[in-house]
Amino acid sequence: MSCSRSSQLSFEQYVLGVANATREQGGTASKPSARRFLPIADSWSFPKYPERTVILPLNADLVEALRKFVKDNEAYLDEPDCWLGTWVNPGTGRVYLDIATGCSDLDQARRTAIETSLRNGRKIVAIFNPKPNRTIYLWDGVGE
């Protein structure tokens, strides 16, 4: 992602845009390699690789964390069914950085997210559909 100064500047603008949108909207979905936000879709999103999710402390530098997360996970984020998902947990204020995926069927999304959680030993807190702006929490008492 760092070929020339102009592409680096474009990446920096992208990272700043993601950070600002995350703070203002409570979360985003974007494709770092294309440096663009994804259109709002009627699809349930959740982490494909929950073991790679980063949960930031309240005082974290979001821009720096995004730079590092994208660099560390570039190959995963380039998978066709994956994107960078950011989410502010309204219960804790902590920001989650995920390698997100999704599907249109709620029951399938819920099952897949729970199975992925159990298989990877890390609970996926919630699934989210941006079209109705709806979050469904998967576990009781999970407030990480």
Steps between C-alpha positions, in 0.01 A plus 500: 500500500794733497623534142530872449445813700168568325363151577621534860319835527189335358530225763541763773188680380314167500612420857400847622162460329441162666599637841272803466204297369545243778483772764207680336290201389596228748657275239597452138553241229772562245745332266853628577655382171242707309510777761123531497200454724256225409143591412239429766363152436231284656754252634600378847867570573728326749872421539623221274818467707406600857845405624634793295248752639658790685305665782646839574526659843301819545804727465642328189626690197242375249690620192819322605305186596330495159833539318646206694189281471478543122874433456493192726189357332540609139480145355180422693339834413573433131290182502193554278251434782679718757525866588616724783223537753515753780247515782463708815342283770230730638520331839871554551608767249784273388576476128520160330706448184396186312558306184130489425289276281127450481190344354146614429317237707475588871477141626796392289704802615420427865590129463821572310612767747436273800675203332795725409515624860509149640751375243738792558462525878404867487143616528359720226303758699240590238387492141394818325282589201554858378182520289263500801787615727441197722742327737430157645711394798592132498592437864355614829736695720761569232602861548866490396 
